[in-house]
Amino acid sequence: MRVALLAESFLPHMNGVTGSVLHVLRHLAAEGHETLVIAPRAGEITTDLHGARTELLRSVPLPSYPEVRVVFARAARLTAILREFRPDVVHLASPFVLGWQGVAAADVLRVPTVAVYQTDVVAYAEKYGMPQASALVGRHLTRLHRRATLTLAPSSASQRQLEELGVDRLRRWGRGVDTARFTPQRRSEAWRACTAPGELIVGYVGRLAPEKQVEDLAALAGLGGVQLVIVGDGPARPSLERMLPSAVFTGHLTGLALAEALASFDVFVHPGESETFGQTIQEALASGVPVVATGSGGPVDLVRSSVDGWLYRPGDLAELRARVADLVGDEGKRRAFAAAAGESVRDRSWDAVCRRLVGHYDEARALRPIDDALPRGVTTRPSVPAPPVERRTWSRFIALGDSITEGLCDTSRMPAGEYRGWADRLAQLLAPTGNGGEPLRFANLAVRSRKVHHVMHEQLPQALSMRPDLVSVLIGANDLVARRVDPVAVAVELERGVRRLREAGIAVLLVTPFLPGRRAAAIFTRRFATFASELRRIAHETGATLLDTAVFLDAEGVPAIADLSLWADDKVHLRSRGHRYLAYCAAEVLGVPDAEALGDLDAALHADDDPVADRSWLRRDALPWVWRRLRGRTAGDGRGAKHDGYVLVGGRGDVRTGANAG
């Protein structure tokens, strides 16, 4: 593979962006890939670039931070450079100015781009006294990342930030840590004796700039037996030396000197609230040093509070002092936290992280032709299509969920008061044909009004006890329309259930919840989009099959499932046509041959038995729903599962119970 890396900042200035680029270059070279680095020219480079070609462009220093260089290259110049190199993918490292021109150049050449979000530029604009520019910066970031083929976010906080800006196609990609360099074995009593003889060392490592909030460490003044040590350099150093007169400032350290200093700390502190990741936190953990960090941004994913460190409330400097004092005053706790810290980063090597990066490159290469084929003006982009699934014969299929999976409003060819539903229809499509095969055993444990925690605590244990080989999970809509909800937290709860199923060797069909195309539903769009993004991540990490309902688009790029002709009169459930459509979409991603063509034929041959729409929706559907909510009740209270034991689905496609269906 040929990879062009556009780095917004590069050597000789060393920071998180530069460091990650160097690790990526090393890994790609070791795997036999060819690389080109396009970056600002800022001085002589003596570091090994692992065989990468370089195009260093004329740059100017940022007035408030001269170590940072800005390139104002024309897109035509970048297009010519990329055309000559012929990359398979363009990697945009913390893109902003150069990255914008780079993504434009890649579009000209129809080359996929992977944008790696590493710098919270919006927060930086505010920290550098330009709050009026933050909205403008946010809009620029949104346009840039939506134009990129794929965006990689380093933490759950940065992923949520980008989702709130309207960025789609997000994937999580963290940072690796050099566990050979950063290790407790680097601890040096000689360094400690020279730096802070006879005292415990509370240290910070990082750039000395306003966005890092190093001045907050003044809250530690007067802690007995403690020496504050600041490792790093930057524009804020003169003012920090005045504000922290008793601190030791070592200046910028690299390589083994940095590793020795970090391992020699007793406690590591990181007060910055705008970190998208927090690489030095990860290096401190690898060095066996407990961490005290602010409970926002990247540190939330790295520090396990009360296990290997403490997270304090952002801005609460009294709590910062108390957390540091707690560790300084308890040697046993420091030892326990230190042991847990080293354990937490054991599987975060740069090689493992970079292997995942190459996987994201491959995903972007699959997505680019789809984007090129979209009609002009379409802004809703599909996620990567599921790879073709090898057709297999399922023997035990269980459906989990709420009223959509129970089948409400699908009355087609059903006795009065009974419903069919997409999952029952899917079971028919999965059942073996002909007379030679065993019938499919199918159970539908879905109950109307259920939420994720109901499925996890009620339906999942029952499903596991029935030993299926396929489970479908469509849940979350009732959670997402609640008054207050954290979509990521709901997804994390669901993720635990998916992992339990996968660990038991059970195939999982994970379906993203969806909304009707009505103006009233727009207030929930962001929640559903965030939840869907998390489900894509869960499917990718667990190997579940994803039915991403946003992938199936109509002619205008809108998810086809939103079409109101698929929805019942209550504006909440699918009518028979909608259940049939969803069943064939599921069959397609599960590898049923010619599922789309079969669905079209089914639609042509079977007219729905749906009642004619009327105007009584408010009285008949909405008001009873509101009344139940006010009383803390749901439509599913007292109801059991639709098929709480296996029923047989025979070769003729009928669903029936059987004496030996267990």
Secondary structure, 3 states (H helix, E strand, C coil): CEEEEEECCCCCCCCHHHHHHHHHHHHHHHCCCEEEEEEECCCCCCCCCCCCEEEEECEEEECCEEEEEEECCCHHHHHHHHHHHCCCEEEEECCCCHHHHHHHHHHHHCCCEEEECCCCHHHHHHHCCCHHHHHHHHHHHHHHHHHCCEEEECCHHHHHHHHHHCCCCEEECCCCCCCCCCCHHHCCHHHHHHHCCCCEEEEEECCCCHHHCHHHHHHHCCCCCEEEEEECCCCCHHHHHHHCCCCEEEECCCHHHHHHHHHCCCEEEECCCCCCCCHHHHHHHHCCCCEEEECCCCHHHHCCECCCEEEECCCCHHHHHHHHHHHHCCHHHHHHHHHHHHHHCCCCCHHHHHHHHHHHHHHHHHHHHHHHHCCCCCCCCCCCCCCCCCCCCCCEEEEEECHHHHCCCCCCCCCCCCCCCHHHHHHHHHCCCCCCCCCEEEEECCCCCCCHHHHHHHHHHHHHHCCCCEEEEECCHHHHCCCCCCHHHHHHHHHHHHHHHHHCCCEEEEECCCCCCCHHHHHHHHHHHHHHHHHHHHHHHHCCEEECCCCCECCCCCEHHHCHHHECCCCCCECHHHHHHHHHHHHHHCCCCCHHHHHHHHHHHCCCCCCCCCCCHHHHHHHHHHHHHHCCCCCCCCCCCCEEEEEEECCCCCEECCCCCC
